[in-house]
Amino acid sequence: MKDESSVIQDSATSGEPGKADAPRETAPKKKRGKAAAKAAAAAIEGRIGYQFSDPALLTTAFTHVSALKPATRHRADSYQRLEFLGDHVLGLIISDMLYRAYPRADEGELSKRLADLVRKESCADVAKSLGLLDDIKLGAVGAGAGARLRKSVLGDICEAVIGAIYLDGGYAAASQFVERNWLERMRKPRRPLRDPKTVLQEWAQSKGLPTPVYREIERTGPHHDPQFRVAVDLPGLAPAEGVGGSKRAAEKVAASVMIEREGVGGGTNDS
């Protein structure tokens, strides 16, 4: 009869399951896991155009609080602190870019441009363009809930990435990332910076002209879906017309037409 030690030795040498097999089974899995994580991190770095000296910062930037272990969960280990930092770093860099790009713009215009560029929707657009949506690490949630959660925090993740780059590479590295991804947005805002009716009125006053007068020319379409054609008049200038689903919308279009035609400064993309 074999003693206990010989049984363990036989199981280790025969290939049968046993305690001696455990290290040989788990070690390759750990190596594969580390290799996959390293490859995933490298892919993200390639898309954002920055290689981290401290990979832990990149990991934290993509970690939602739900992905942390319940026993040791602490919000400081999620992306939230990096988001806080990145939000302010982004604001400083964009402010610097605007100050240099628009030397004739006053504080009000610069503030409007800044607000448009740093809002969550703009940050989410950048993250989406870099393909970062699927890199967000979540805890156990349903497929539909996970998709909605990823979209809702996408702008936060973008700011966290900026914060991580700033900590790892300093202001210059963060500035390069922001300039690459925000420069075109800065040059071509997606939303009007100012109401065109306000711009036209201020311009008219600066020229000694009276307040622009808007008049309805035509209303067409069914009652539930009307279309208005409106003209705006200023003395000495040809009227400008606009069409819209409401009188106010048509007035804005008419004002925009006159602004464009007369070369009025202070419009949507004026520098």
C-alpha positions as CSV (number, residue, x, y, z in Angstrom):
1,M,0.0,0.0,0.0
2,K,1.4,3.4,-1.0
3,D,1.8,6.0,1.6
4,E,0.3,9.5,1.2
5,S,3.5,11.1,-0.1
6,S,3.8,8.6,-2.9
7,V,0.2,9.2,-3.9
8,I,0.8,12.9,-4.3
9,Q,4.1,12.2,-6.2
10,D,2.3,9.8,-8.5
11,S,-0.4,12.3,-9.3
12,A,2.1,15.0,-10.1
13,T,4.0,12.8,-12.5
14,S,1.1,11.0,-14.1
15,G,-0.7,14.1,-15.4
16,E,-3.8,13.4,-13.2
17,P,-5.4,16.3,-11.5
18,G,-3.8,17.1,-8.2
19,K,-2.4,19.8,-6.0
20,A,1.0,19.7,-7.8
21,D,-0.7,20.6,-11.1
22,A,-2.2,23.9,-9.9
23,P,0.9,26.1,-10.4
24,R,1.3,24.7,-14.0
25,E,-2.3,25.5,-14.8
26,T,-2.6,29.0,-13.3
27,A,0.7,30.6,-14.3
28,P,0.1,30.6,-18.1
29,K,-3.4,32.2,-17.5
30,K,-1.8,35.0,-15.5
31,K,0.7,35.6,-18.2
32,R,-2.0,35.6,-20.9
33,G,-4.1,38.0,-18.8
34,K,-1.2,40.4,-18.3
35,A,-0.3,40.3,-22.0
36,A,-3.8,41.0,-23.1
37,A,-4.1,43.9,-20.7
38,K,-0.8,45.3,-21.9
39,A,-1.9,45.0,-25.5
40,A,-5.3,46.7,-24.8
41,A,-3.4,49.6,-23.0
42,A,-1.1,49.9,-26.0
43,A,-4.1,50.1,-28.4
44,I,-5.6,52.9,-26.3
45,E,-2.3,54.8,-26.2
46,G,-2.1,54.5,-30.0
47,R,-5.5,56.1,-30.4
48,I,-5.0,58.9,-28.0
49,G,-1.4,59.6,-29.2
50,Y,0.3,59.3,-25.9
51,Q,2.4,56.6,-24.2
52,F,2.2,56.5,-20.4
53,S,5.2,56.1,-18.1
54,D,2.8,55.1,-15.4
55,P,0.3,52.6,-16.9
56,A,-1.8,52.7,-13.7
57,L,-2.9,56.2,-14.5
58,L,-4.4,55.0,-17.8
59,T,-6.2,52.1,-16.1
60,T,-7.7,54.4,-13.4
61,A,-8.9,56.9,-16.1
62,F,-11.1,54.2,-17.6
63,T,-12.3,52.6,-14.4
64,H,-15.9,53.3,-13.3
65,V,-16.6,53.0,-9.6
66,S,-18.9,50.0,-10.3
67,A,-15.8,48.0,-11.5
68,L,-14.0,48.2,-8.1
69,K,-14.2,45.3,-5.7
70,P,-17.0,45.8,-3.2
71,A,-14.8,44.9,-0.2
72,T,-12.1,47.6,-1.0
73,R,-14.3,50.0,-3.1
74,H,-13.2,53.6,-2.8
75,R,-14.2,56.3,-5.3
76,A,-10.6,57.6,-5.3
77,D,-9.6,54.4,-7.2
78,S,-12.1,55.2,-10.0
79,Y,-11.8,57.9,-12.8
80,Q,-13.5,60.6,-10.7
81,R,-10.5,62.3,-9.2
82,L,-8.7,62.4,-12.6
83,E,-11.9,63.8,-14.2
84,F,-11.9,66.6,-11.7
85,L,-8.3,67.5,-12.5
86,G,-8.8,67.0,-16.3
87,D,-11.8,69.3,-16.3
88,H,-9.7,72.2,-15.0
89,V,-6.7,71.4,-17.1
90,L,-8.9,71.3,-20.2
91,G,-10.4,74.7,-19.3
92,L,-6.9,76.2,-18.9
93,I,-5.6,74.8,-22.2
94,I,-8.7,75.9,-24.2
95,S,-8.6,79.3,-22.6
96,D,-5.0,79.7,-23.7
97,M,-5.8,78.5,-27.2
98,L,-8.7,80.9,-27.5
99,Y,-6.7,83.9,-26.2
100,R,-4.0,83.3,-28.8
101,A,-6.4,82.5,-31.7
102,Y,-8.8,85.4,-31.2
103,P,-6.8,88.5,-30.3
104,R,-9.7,90.9,-31.0
105,A,-12.4,88.9,-29.1
106,D,-13.7,90.4,-25.9
107,E,-14.2,88.5,-22.6
108,G,-17.8,87.8,-23.4
109,E,-17.1,86.1,-26.7
110,L,-14.2,84.2,-25.3
111,S,-16.3,82.9,-22.5
112,K,-19.0,81.7,-24.9
113,R,-16.5,79.9,-27.0
114,L,-14.9,78.3,-23.9
115,A,-18.3,77.1,-22.6
116,D,-19.1,75.4,-25.9
117,L,-15.7,73.7,-26.2
118,V,-15.5,72.3,-22.6
119,R,-19.1,71.1,-22.2
120,K,-19.6,67.4,-21.6
121,E,-21.1,66.9,-25.0
122,S,-17.9,68.2,-26.7
123,C,-15.8,66.0,-24.5
124,A,-18.0,63.0,-25.3
125,D,-17.6,63.7,-29.0
126,V,-13.8,63.7,-28.7
127,A,-13.9,60.4,-26.8
128,K,-16.2,58.9,-29.4
129,S,-14.0,60.0,-32.2
130,L,-11.0,58.3,-30.5
131,G,-13.0,55.0,-30.1
132,L,-12.9,55.0,-26.3
133,L,-16.5,53.9,-25.6
134,D,-15.7,50.2,-25.3
135,D,-12.6,50.7,-23.2
136,I,-14.6,51.9,-20.1
137,K,-14.4,49.3,-17.3
138,L,-17.8,48.7,-15.6
139,G,-19.0,46.3,-13.0
140,A,-21.6,43.6,-13.4
141,V,-24.5,45.4,-15.2
142,G,-26.9,44.3,-17.9
143,A,-25.9,44.8,-21.6
144,G,-28.4,47.6,-22.2
145,A,-27.7,49.3,-18.9
146,G,-24.0,49.0,-19.5
147,A,-24.3,50.6,-23.0
148,R,-26.3,53.5,-21.5
149,L,-23.9,54.0,-18.6
150,R,-20.9,54.1,-20.9
151,K,-22.5,56.8,-23.1
152,S,-23.4,58.8,-20.0
153,V,-19.9,58.9,-18.6
154,L,-18.0,59.2,-21.9
155,G,-17.4,62.9,-21.4
156,D,-16.1,62.3,-17.9
157,I,-13.7,59.6,-19.2
158,C,-12.3,62.0,-21.7
159,E,-11.6,64.5,-19.0
160,A,-10.0,61.8,-16.8
161,V,-7.7,60.9,-19.7
162,I,-6.6,64.5,-19.9
163,G,-6.0,64.5,-16.1
164,A,-4.0,61.3,-16.4
165,I,-1.8,62.7,-19.3
166,Y,-1.2,65.9,-17.3
167,L,0.0,63.9,-14.3
168,D,2.1,61.6,-16.4
169,G,3.6,64.0,-18.9
170,G,2.9,67.5,-17.6
171,Y,1.2,70.5,-19.1
172,A,2.9,70.2,-22.5
173,A,1.7,66.6,-23.1
174,A,-1.8,67.5,-22.1
175,S,-1.8,70.6,-24.3
176,Q,-0.7,68.5,-27.3
177,F,-3.5,66.1,-26.8
178,V,-6.1,68.9,-26.4
179,E,-4.8,70.9,-29.4
180,R,-5.0,67.8,-31.6
181,N,-8.5,67.0,-30.7
182,W,-10.0,70.5,-30.1
183,L,-8.3,72.8,-32.7
184,E,-10.8,72.1,-35.5
185,R,-13.7,72.4,-33.1
186,M,-12.4,75.7,-31.9
187,R,-12.2,77.0,-35.5
188,K,-15.6,75.8,-36.4
189,P,-18.1,75.9,-33.5
190,R,-21.0,73.6,-33.9
191,R,-23.5,75.9,-32.2
192,P,-24.1,79.6,-32.8
193,L,-22.1,81.6,-30.3
194,R,-24.6,84.5,-30.2
195,D,-28.2,85.0,-31.2
196,P,-28.1,86.4,-34.8
197,K,-30.9,88.9,-33.9
198,T,-28.8,90.3,-31.1
199,V,-25.7,90.5,-33.3
200,L,-27.7,92.4,-36.0
201,Q,-29.3,94.8,-33.5
202,E,-25.9,95.7,-31.9
203,W,-24.4,96.2,-35.3
204,A,-27.3,98.5,-36.4
205,Q,-27.0,100.5,-33.2
206,S,-23.2,100.9,-33.8
207,K,-24.0,102.3,-37.3
208,G,-26.6,104.8,-35.9
209,L,-29.5,102.8,-37.4
210,P,-32.8,102.0,-35.7
211,T,-33.7,98.6,-34.3
212,P,-34.2,96.0,-37.1
213,V,-37.9,95.5,-38.0
214,Y,-39.2,91.9,-38.7
215,R,-42.3,91.4,-40.7
216,E,-44.2,88.2,-41.7
217,I,-44.4,87.8,-45.4
218,E,-46.1,84.5,-45.8
219,R,-47.4,81.5,-43.8
220,T,-47.8,78.1,-45.5
221,G,-48.4,74.5,-44.6
222,P,-50.9,72.9,-42.3
223,H,-51.9,74.3,-38.9
224,H,-49.9,71.6,-37.0
225,D,-46.8,72.1,-39.1
226,P,-46.6,75.7,-40.4
227,Q,-43.8,77.4,-42.3
228,F,-43.2,81.1,-41.9
229,R,-41.4,83.4,-44.3
230,V,-40.1,86.6,-42.6
231,A,-38.2,89.6,-43.8
232,V,-35.9,91.9,-41.8
233,D,-35.7,95.6,-42.7
234,L,-33.0,98.3,-42.0
235,P,-33.0,101.7,-43.6
236,G,-30.7,101.9,-46.6
237,L,-30.3,98.2,-46.9
238,A,-32.2,95.6,-49.0
239,P,-34.5,93.4,-46.9
240,A,-33.2,89.9,-46.0
241,E,-35.6,86.9,-45.8
242,G,-35.7,83.7,-43.8
243,V,-37.9,80.6,-43.5
244,G,-38.6,78.6,-40.3
245,G,-41.1,76.5,-38.4
246,S,-41.9,79.4,-36.1
247,K,-41.8,83.2,-36.5
248,R,-38.8,83.4,-34.2
249,A,-36.9,80.7,-36.1
250,A,-37.6,82.5,-39.4
251,E,-36.5,85.8,-37.9
252,K,-33.2,84.3,-36.8
253,V,-32.6,83.0,-40.3
254,A,-33.4,86.4,-41.8
255,A,-31.0,88.1,-39.4
256,S,-28.3,85.5,-40.3
257,V,-28.8,86.2,-44.0
258,M,-28.3,89.9,-43.5
259,I,-25.3,89.4,-41.2
260,E,-23.7,87.2,-43.8
261,R,-24.5,89.6,-46.7
262,E,-23.3,92.7,-45.0
263,G,-20.2,91.1,-43.5
264,V,-21.3,91.9,-39.9
265,G,-18.7,90.9,-37.3
266,G,-19.5,88.9,-34.1
267,G,-21.4,86.2,-35.9
268,T,-21.2,82.4,-35.3
269,N,-17.6,81.9,-36.5
270,D,-16.2,85.4,-36.5
271,S,-12.7,85.8,-35.1
